[in-house]
Amino acid sequence: MENINDIGLEQMKKQLSALKSKLDKETIVNDRLMRSIMNQKMKKINRERWIISSIILLGIPYCTWCFMFLLNMSVWFTVVTDVFMLVALIYTYLMHKDIKASELMKGNLIEVSRKMIKIKRMQANWLKFSIPFVVIWMAWFVIENLNGIDAKYVIIGGSVGAVIGAIFGTMSYRRTRRMATEVIQQIEELNEN
């Protein structure tokens, strides 16, 4: 009788060991899947950075040409606009410079989480500066164009451009924040397990 119990106990140990092995493999697959999803989100955040940077780099010479030669606006207005866009480019670089999707696969998740929090914080700080600046800039734009040729159309065009820019900027801001938040949440879930 004792021999039968020993055999049953051995079978139960083997089954428990096999079950534990399956759970370990499932955890590894789940971990890899989550890292892969986070990797895709990090790549989207980096892609967004390159798109914004490209728009700024194209916008600096274009705005300079438009403001100086087409609209005959003041040099000061043009310089302030160019400096603002240059500051936005540098700030975008600083915000994203340490973000590497490859870090997710290496296992340094705590550091990635800190960097995502840094992006969210820097984005919020940028809005505190850029929104008041753009409001003042738009008022200056209107004042500069009040007495110009086709002033009404230039002001309407500038206003429409500002609204479109605000919509795209808000969409970009929300998308990047959402992806950063999702990466942070997934890292926290992985750390809990």
Secondary structure, DSSP 8 states (H G I E B T S, - for coil): -HHHHHHHHHHHHHHHHHHHHHHHHHHHHHHHHHHHHHHHHHHHHHHHHHHHHHHHHHHHHHHHHIIIIIS---HHHHHHHHHHHHHHHHHHHHHHTT--THHHHHT-HHHHHHHHHHHHHHHHHHHHHHHHHHHHHHHHHHHHHTTSTTHHHHHHHHHHHHHHHHHHHHHHHHHHHHHHHHHHHHHHHHHH-
